[in-house]
């Protein structure tokens, strides 16, 4: 099976999304509007409007849980923690 012929969404499975809780917390007051979170998010879950970042309302079902947004956020406006054990995204390949 070649990766170039695979739809990514066929590989991603969500587990117990109703038990995940909020795994990304965002403090709007700390945000400086730099937009780095939007640049690193491969699913485009962050947008910058009026010099403040905004997280998509459906982030829990779309996020790959990589934590890149929190890692790149210099002012510390984004706090990422993995969803509760046994929940969240599972990528199946092979």
ABEGO torsion letter per residue (X at the ends): XBAAABBAAAABBBBGAAAAEBABBBBAAABAGAGAAAAABAAGABBBBGGBBBBBAAAAAABAGAGAAAAABAAGABBBBBBBBGBEBBBBBX
